[in-house]
Amino acid sequence: MVCFTLLLAACGNSTTVQPAISQADTAQKPTTVKAEPTDTTADLEYSTRFVLIADTGTDYAALDRQMYRLGHNTGIKVDTLNRYYDKAKKDIVVAENDDDEMYRGEYFPRRDGDDYLSIEHTSLFDTAAKQANLCIVAGLFESRKSADSLLPFIKRNATRAFVIQARVYEGCMH
């Protein structure tokens, strides 16, 4: 029955029936695929840093007190980067009177510095961390040796301190 239907279709129609192209037919045709150029611009905007984290937690007020105590005991200055914890937003935000109009009321991350303390989102440095996790950063270093050399000094006042390797975005934020 199938053969008869095919025969009727072929005979009853005056148009030429094109043979179906099989997978084997297309495999025989040479194809040229141009590889897309690799965009390394994004890679250039990140740097490997060794982050000295004094402590972590979700209670900003407790970490803030600990950060100032650590600063007092070690002589390392605290730099809030003109940010504070906004309880309504449940986030660290740039003050509303900041010169940077774009980030007023928003979080702007620390991206460098090995000479001050600040509180940051742990997720900046550890992709497994949740957004609510915060950390006291005691420095971002270009070498592990530099971070490790300061670690014992910090551990005297912050026993949970550790160093983590991270990719830190250093590209334009505006």
GROMACS elastic network, one bead per residue, 0.5 to 0.9 nm:
[ bonds ]
;  ai    aj funct       b0    kb
    1     4     6  0.51215   500
    1     5     6  0.63177   500
    1     6     6  0.87085   500
    2     5     6  0.51991   500
    2     6     6  0.62754   500
    2     7     6  0.86250   500
    3     6     6  0.51361   500
    3     7     6  0.60846   500
    3     8     6  0.86274   500
    4     7     6  0.50152   500
    4     8     6  0.61502   500
    4     9     6  0.85568   500
    5     8     6  0.51451   500
    5     9     6  0.61343   500
    5    10     6  0.86175   500
    6     9     6  0.50754   500
    6    10     6  0.61503   500
    6    11     6  0.85775   500
    7    10     6  0.51546   500
    7    11     6  0.60388   500
    7    12     6  0.82266   500
    8    11     6  0.51755   500
    8    12     6  0.55129   500
    8    13     6  0.81558   500
    9    12     6  0.53592   500
    9    13     6  0.61051   500
   10    13     6  0.57896   500
   10    14     6  0.78592   500
   10    15     6  0.85085   500
   10    16     6  0.82832   500
   10    17     6  0.72119   500
   11    14     6  0.71873   500
   13    16     6  0.79090   500
   13    17     6  0.86868   500
   14    17     6  0.88084   500
   17    20     6  0.89424   500
   18    21     6  0.87124   500
   19    22     6  0.89138   500
   21    24     6  0.80227   500
   21    25     6  0.59955   500
   21    26     6  0.71599   500
   22    25     6  0.52028   500
   22    26     6  0.67243   500
   22    27     6  0.87912   500
   23    26     6  0.53525   500
   23    27     6  0.62169   500
   23    28     6  0.89105   500
   24    27     6  0.50988   500
   24    28     6  0.65309   500
   25    28     6  0.55054   500
   25    29     6  0.70800   500
   26    29     6  0.54187   500
   26    30     6  0.84593   500
   27    30     6  0.75588   500
   27    31     6  0.88955   500
   34    37     6  0.89721   500
   35    38     6  0.86028   500
   36    39     6  0.87682   500
   39    42     6  0.69977   500
   39    43     6  0.81552   500
   40    43     6  0.51178   500
   40    44     6  0.63560   500
   40    45     6  0.89337   500
   41    44     6  0.51401   500
   41    45     6  0.66240   500
   42    45     6  0.52645   500
   42    46     6  0.70737   500
   42   171     6  0.83308   500
   43    46     6  0.55583   500
   43    47     6  0.80694   500
   44    47     6  0.74234   500
   44   170     6  0.85520   500
   44   171     6  0.80911   500
   45   168     6  0.83943   500
   45   169     6  0.58556   500
   45   170     6  0.52331   500
   45   172     6  0.81782   500
   46   167     6  0.59477   500
   46   168     6  0.53131   500
   46   170     6  0.54924   500
   46   171     6  0.70342   500
   47   142     6  0.84438   500
   47   166     6  0.81195   500
   47   167     6  0.54351   500
   47   168     6  0.53398   500
   47   169     6  0.65980   500
   47   170     6  0.69177   500
   48   141     6  0.87008   500
   48   142     6  0.69483   500
   48   143     6  0.86502   500
   48   165     6  0.69383   500
   48   166     6  0.56704   500
   48   168     6  0.62537   500
   49   112     6  0.87860   500
   49   125     6  0.89684   500
   49   140     6  0.58751   500
   49   141     6  0.53724   500
   49   142     6  0.51301   500
   49   143     6  0.69882   500
   49   144     6  0.80480   500
   49   164     6  0.82955   500
   49   165     6  0.58374   500
   49   166     6  0.53672   500
   49   167     6  0.61921   500
   49   168     6  0.65407   500
   50   139     6  0.81062   500
   50   140     6  0.56571   500
   50   142     6  0.62657   500
   50   143     6  0.62910   500
   50   144     6  0.56061   500
   50   145     6  0.89384   500
   50   146     6  0.83968   500
   50   147     6  0.62378   500
   50   148     6  0.88067   500
   50   163     6  0.63400   500
   50   164     6  0.56037   500
   50   166     6  0.62176   500
   50   167     6  0.87557   500
   51   114     6  0.89484   500
   51   125     6  0.75301   500
   51   137     6  0.70204   500
   51   138     6  0.75790   500
   51   139     6  0.58313   500
   51   141     6  0.62780   500
   51   142     6  0.89761   500
   51   144     6  0.86069   500
   51   147     6  0.69662   500
   51   162     6  0.82515   500
   51   163     6  0.54323   500
   51   164     6  0.52440   500
   51   165     6  0.62022   500
   51   166     6  0.69570   500
   52   114     6  0.88220   500
   52   136     6  0.85523   500
   52   137     6  0.58970   500
   52   138     6  0.52996   500
   52   139     6  0.52678   500
   52   140     6  0.64608   500
   52   141     6  0.79472   500
   52   147     6  0.60500   500
   52   148     6  0.80502   500
   52   150     6  0.81734   500
   52   151     6  0.70294   500
   52   154     6  0.88480   500
   52   161     6  0.71732   500
   52   162     6  0.59077   500
   52   164     6  0.66809   500
   53    56     6  0.75374   500
   53   135     6  0.65077   500
   53   136     6  0.56645   500
   53   138     6  0.58265   500
   53   139     6  0.75063   500
   53   151     6  0.89103   500
   53   160     6  0.85079   500
   53   161     6  0.55043   500
   53   162     6  0.54781   500
   53   163     6  0.60712   500
   53   164     6  0.75835   500
   54    67     6  0.84041   500
   54    70     6  0.87744   500
   54   135     6  0.72693   500
   54   136     6  0.53366   500
   54   137     6  0.60760   500
   54   138     6  0.62351   500
   54   151     6  0.86007   500
   54   154     6  0.68473   500
   54   155     6  0.75012   500
   54   157     6  0.87283   500
   54   158     6  0.57485   500
   54   159     6  0.78355   500
   54   160     6  0.64717   500
   54   162     6  0.65369   500
   54   163     6  0.86601   500
   55    63     6  0.77118   500
   55    66     6  0.87078   500
   55    67     6  0.89034   500
   55   134     6  0.85253   500
   55   135     6  0.56051   500
   55   136     6  0.54593   500
   55   137     6  0.78427   500
   55   158     6  0.68465   500
   55   159     6  0.82478   500
   55   160     6  0.58006   500
   55   161     6  0.55896   500
   55   162     6  0.79774   500
   56    59     6  0.89376   500
   56    63     6  0.75435   500
   56   122     6  0.75309   500
   56   133     6  0.69391   500
   56   134     6  0.55527   500
   56   136     6  0.64218   500
   56   160     6  0.84237   500
   56   161     6  0.87631   500
   57    60     6  0.75579   500
   57    62     6  0.84175   500
   57    63     6  0.71049   500
   57   122     6  0.89468   500
   57   132     6  0.84429   500
   57   133     6  0.56526   500
   57   134     6  0.53713   500
   57   135     6  0.63339   500
   57   136     6  0.89061   500
   58    62     6  0.86823   500
   58    63     6  0.82393   500
   58   132     6  0.59571   500
   58   134     6  0.56259   500
   58   135     6  0.83263   500
   59    62     6  0.55030   500
   59    63     6  0.63754   500
   59    64     6  0.86422   500
   59   133     6  0.84979   500
   59   134     6  0.78085   500
   60    63     6  0.51322   500
   60    64     6  0.59328   500
   60    65     6  0.86438   500
   60    85     6  0.70008   500
   60    91     6  0.89912   500
   60    92     6  0.86434   500
   60   119     6  0.81682   500
   60   134     6  0.72202   500
   60   135     6  0.88573   500
   61    64     6  0.50116   500
   61    65     6  0.62932   500
   61    66     6  0.86256   500
   61    85     6  0.82926   500
   62    65     6  0.52645   500
   62    66     6  0.62236   500
   62    67     6  0.85784   500
   63    67     6  0.59195   500
   63    68     6  0.86492   500
   63   119     6  0.75514   500
   63   134     6  0.81449   500
   63   135     6  0.74727   500
   63   136     6  0.68670   500
   64    67     6  0.50161   500
   64    68     6  0.63436   500
   64    69     6  0.86013   500
   64   118     6  0.86066   500
   64   119     6  0.73347   500
   64   136     6  0.81796   500
   65    68     6  0.53537   500
   65    69     6  0.61819   500
   65    70     6  0.85676   500
   66    69     6  0.50253   500
   66    70     6  0.59882   500
   66    71     6  0.84934   500
   66   136     6  0.85011   500
   66   158     6  0.85406   500
   67    70     6  0.50428   500
   67    71     6  0.61167   500
   67    72     6  0.86265   500
   67    78     6  0.74461   500
   67   117     6  0.68796   500
   67   118     6  0.73707   500
   67   119     6  0.78451   500
   67   136     6  0.65092   500
   67   137     6  0.88842   500
   68    72     6  0.61292   500
   68    73     6  0.85896   500
   68    77     6  0.84815   500
   68    78     6  0.67822   500
   68   117     6  0.84565   500
   69    72     6  0.50870   500
   69    73     6  0.61423   500
   69    74     6  0.85490   500
   69   157     6  0.86396   500
   70    73     6  0.51243   500
   70    74     6  0.59465   500
   70    75     6  0.80128   500
   70    76     6  0.77170   500
   70   117     6  0.85667   500
   70   154     6  0.79735   500
   70   157     6  0.63118   500
   70   158     6  0.73868   500
   71    74     6  0.53184   500
   71    75     6  0.53901   500
   71    77     6  0.56064   500
   71    78     6  0.62392   500
   71   116     6  0.83209   500
   71   117     6  0.71505   500
   72    75     6  0.54929   500
   72    76     6  0.72245   500
   72    77     6  0.79309   500
   73    76     6  0.81178   500
   73   157     6  0.73086   500
   74    77     6  0.85908   500
   74   153     6  0.78928   500
   74   154     6  0.74925   500
   74   157     6  0.79411   500
   76   115     6  0.66376   500
   76   116     6  0.56428   500
   76   117     6  0.68403   500
   76   138     6  0.83150   500
   77   115     6  0.72330   500
   77   117     6  0.62469   500
   78   115     6  0.89270   500
   78   116     6  0.53793   500
   78   118     6  0.61341   500
   79    82     6  0.77499   500
   79   116     6  0.61238   500
   79   117     6  0.59951   500
   79   118     6  0.57220   500
   79   119     6  0.89105   500
   80    83     6  0.53819   500
   80    84     6  0.72231   500
   80   117     6  0.79397   500
   80   118     6  0.56907   500
   80   119     6  0.73472   500
   81    84     6  0.87400   500
   81    94     6  0.75696   500
   81   108     6  0.86072   500
   81   109     6  0.89257   500
   81   110     6  0.79258   500
   81   118     6  0.79150   500
   82    93     6  0.83783   500
   82    94     6  0.57809   500
   82    95     6  0.59049   500
   82    98     6  0.71319   500
   83    92     6  0.63078   500
   83    93     6  0.51257   500
   83    95     6  0.54675   500
   83   105     6  0.86810   500
   83   106     6  0.89290   500
   83   107     6  0.78685   500
   83   108     6  0.82968   500
   84    91     6  0.83163   500
   84    92     6  0.54571   500
   84    93     6  0.56245   500
   84    94     6  0.66215   500
   84    95     6  0.67820   500
   85    88     6  0.89748   500
   85    89     6  0.83366   500
   85    90     6  0.69887   500
   85    91     6  0.56310   500
   85    93     6  0.62096   500
   85    94     6  0.88852   500
   86    89     6  0.54281   500
   86    90     6  0.56229   500
   86    91     6  0.55298   500
   86    92     6  0.61120   500
   86    93     6  0.64977   500
   86   105     6  0.83990   500
   87    91     6  0.69327   500
   87    92     6  0.88104   500
   88    91     6  0.80494   500
   89    92     6  0.82773   500
   89    93     6  0.86180   500
   90   132     6  0.81722   500
   91   106     6  0.81327   500
   91   107     6  0.71326   500
   91   121     6  0.89757   500
   91   132     6  0.79966   500
   92   105     6  0.85826   500
   92   106     6  0.73976   500
   92   107     6  0.55522   500
   92   108     6  0.82350   500
   92   119     6  0.83584   500
   92   120     6  0.77560   500
   92   121     6  0.83090   500
   93    96     6  0.86271   500
   93   103     6  0.79594   500
   93   104     6  0.71493   500
   93   105     6  0.50612   500
   93   108     6  0.69524   500
   94    97     6  0.84102   500
   94    98     6  0.67996   500
   94   100     6  0.85473   500
   94   103     6  0.61796   500
   94   105     6  0.51433   500
   94   106     6  0.56072   500
   94   107     6  0.60238   500
   94   108     6  0.67203   500
   95    98     6  0.54543   500
   95   103     6  0.85152   500
   95   104     6  0.56525   500
   95   105     6  0.59273   500
   95   106     6  0.83113   500
   96    99     6  0.88387   500
   96   101     6  0.81377   500
   96   103     6  0.85725   500
   96   105     6  0.56302   500
   97   100     6  0.84939   500
   97   101     6  0.82307   500
   97   104     6  0.71549   500
   98   101     6  0.66304   500
   98   103     6  0.81662   500
   98   104     6  0.61842   500
   99   102     6  0.88671   500
   99   104     6  0.82693   500
  100   103     6  0.58719   500
  100   104     6  0.64922   500
  101   104     6  0.54047   500
  102   105     6  0.87626   500
  102   106     6  0.83038   500
  102   174     6  0.74728   500
  103   106     6  0.50184   500
  103   107     6  0.68572   500
  103   108     6  0.65663   500
  103   174     6  0.89607   500
  104   107     6  0.81845   500
  104   108     6  0.89287   500
  108   173     6  0.86790   500
  109   120     6  0.67400   500
  109   121     6  0.78718   500
  109   124     6  0.79093   500
  110   113     6  0.80420   500
  110   118     6  0.78476   500
  110   119     6  0.86573   500
  110   120     6  0.70690   500
  111   140     6  0.77166   500
  111   168     6  0.65953   500
  111   169     6  0.70062   500
  111   170     6  0.65245   500
  112   139     6  0.76755   500
  112   140     6  0.57135   500
  112   141     6  0.79346   500
  112   168     6  0.86079   500
  112   170     6  0.84036   500
  113   116     6  0.67861   500
  113   117     6  0.89946   500
  113   138     6  0.87295   500
  113   139     6  0.58130   500
  113   140     6  0.55715   500
  113   141     6  0.74217   500
  114   117     6  0.83937   500
  114   138     6  0.68320   500
  114   140     6  0.52054   500
  114   141     6  0.61208   500
  114   147     6  0.86336   500
  115   138     6  0.74236   500
  115   139     6  0.63125   500
  115   140     6  0.87223   500
  116   137     6  0.81338   500
  116   138     6  0.60952   500
  116   139     6  0.65488   500
  117   136     6  0.67034   500
  117   137     6  0.55808   500
  117   139     6  0.69145   500
  118   135     6  0.82114   500
  118   136     6  0.56579   500
  118   137     6  0.53843   500
  118   138     6  0.69427   500
  118   139     6  0.86317   500
  119   122     6  0.88944   500
  119   134     6  0.66797   500
  119   135     6  0.54869   500
  119   137     6  0.60473   500
  120   123     6  0.85106   500
  120   124     6  0.76595   500
  120   133     6  0.86852   500
  120   134     6  0.55790   500
  120   135     6  0.54119   500
  120   136     6  0.64914   500
  120   137     6  0.68624   500
  121   124     6  0.57938   500
  121   125     6  0.79910   500
  121   129     6  0.86125   500
  121   130     6  0.85401   500
  121   131     6  0.64679   500
  121   132     6  0.72635   500
  121   133     6  0.60600   500
  121   135     6  0.62193   500
  121   136     6  0.89413   500
  122   125     6  0.57069   500
  122   126     6  0.60128   500
  122   127     6  0.81610   500
  122   128     6  0.89917   500
  122   129     6  0.60878   500
  122   130     6  0.75768   500
  122   131     6  0.73324   500
  122   132     6  0.82774   500
  122   133     6  0.55966   500
  122   134     6  0.50084   500
  122   135     6  0.54562   500
  122   136     6  0.87011   500
  123   127     6  0.51430   500
  123   128     6  0.68331   500
  123   130     6  0.61803   500
  123   131     6  0.60230   500
  123   132     6  0.86312   500
  123   133     6  0.72354   500
  123   134     6  0.80294   500
  124   127     6  0.68640   500
  124   129     6  0.84896   500
  124   131     6  0.89284   500
  124   166     6  0.80887   500
  124   167     6  0.84341   500
  124   168     6  0.73147   500
  124   169     6  0.88514   500
  125   129     6  0.84285   500
  125   164     6  0.75050   500
  125   165     6  0.75365   500
  125   166     6  0.50627   500
  125   167     6  0.69108   500
  125   168     6  0.71032   500
  126   129     6  0.55851   500
  126   130     6  0.89359   500
  126   164     6  0.79951   500
  126   165     6  0.85332   500
  126   166     6  0.68989   500
  127   130     6  0.79935   500
  129   132     6  0.82595   500
  129   133     6  0.64822   500
  130   133     6  0.55258   500
  130   134     6  0.88366   500
  131   134     6  0.77993   500
  137   140     6  0.76954   500
  138   150     6  0.89767   500
  138   154     6  0.80536   500
  139   147     6  0.74477   500
  140   147     6  0.75874   500
  141   144     6  0.70303   500
  141   145     6  0.87161   500
  141   146     6  0.63526   500
  141   147     6  0.58634   500
  142   145     6  0.87670   500
  142   146     6  0.74855   500
  142   147     6  0.82607   500
  143   146     6  0.54387   500
  143   147     6  0.66934   500
  143   148     6  0.87225   500
  144   147     6  0.51301   500
  144   148     6  0.58859   500
  144   149     6  0.83914   500
  144   163     6  0.80331   500
  144   164     6  0.88153   500
  144   165     6  0.79376   500
  145   148     6  0.50869   500
  145   149     6  0.59979   500
  145   150     6  0.88518   500
  146   149     6  0.52194   500
  146   150     6  0.67625   500
  146   151     6  0.89187   500
  147   150     6  0.55084   500
  147   151     6  0.63198   500
  147   163     6  0.67648   500
  148   151     6  0.50087   500
  148   152     6  0.75441   500
  148   162     6  0.85960   500
  148   163     6  0.70359   500
  149   152     6  0.69097   500
  149   153     6  0.79933   500
  150   153     6  0.54157   500
  150   154     6  0.64311   500
  150   155     6  0.87445   500
  151   154     6  0.51821   500
  151   155     6  0.60051   500
  151   156     6  0.88424   500
  151   161     6  0.70459   500
  151   162     6  0.69113   500
  151   163     6  0.75003   500
  152   156     6  0.64963   500
  152   161     6  0.86699   500
  153   156     6  0.56632   500
  153   157     6  0.77006   500
  154   157     6  0.56911   500
  154   158     6  0.58638   500
  154   159     6  0.77501   500
  154   161     6  0.68577   500
  155   160     6  0.68576   500
  155   161     6  0.56237   500
  155   162     6  0.82486   500
  156   159     6  0.62814   500
  157   161     6  0.89003   500
  158   161     6  0.56735   500
  159   162     6  0.87881   500
  169   172     6  0.86979   500
  170   173     6  0.82644   500
